[in-house]
């Protein structure tokens, strides 16, 4: 199932009507579209597979991040960063290509491009994200330890992309009127990651000041669900 290549011409990946992915995506769309809470939107629907729920959200959150980054794709400001520059204060995310044990220093915009291309490749690999025409086979793959590890890596890397965007590009997106959309997408992402414990604490630390109020909102929302 192919995704368009190239952030500048990005088109969100659609879930085909009648498939498991479309059904799961529909829960979120209906909940948020009807004015429901983000806590309700991230909660596992009754009777559905947790692994399938995480899988469809990996795709949806990739769509969110790619759409936001596409706004920046042709900004000449991106070329002003050197290797190791543009990351959240106190950290540098290095990149290791497939088959290489060497993590190299790259500029933050290059890191984002590599992450998005890598996630795209994983989603397009039918052995890892199988087409769900055969729902039983798709769920069999989604419920393996290998898929859980892959999704963990996808969510960690997407979180890092958000960290870079907030650290180095928030002002640009704010000037373009994109800040509310960015904040909404990140809140949804963080509520989901918190609901299913998808991010290790050490990963979160560089953005703790930003994340603390979101976590507080999440906990308050959970109390309201009781």
Buried (B, 14 or more C-beta within 10 A) or exposed (E): BEBEEEBEEBEBBEBEEEBBBBBBBBBBBEBBEEEBBBBBBBBBBEEBBEBBBBBBBBBBBBBBBBBBBBBBBEEEEBEEBEBBBBBBEEBBBEBEEEEEEEEEBBBBBBBBBBBBEBBBEBBBEEEBBBEBEEBEEBBEBBBEEEBBEBBBEBBBBBBBBBBBBBBBBBEBBEEEEBBEBBBEBBBBBBBBBBBBEBBEEEBBEBBEEBBEEBBEBBEEBBEEEE
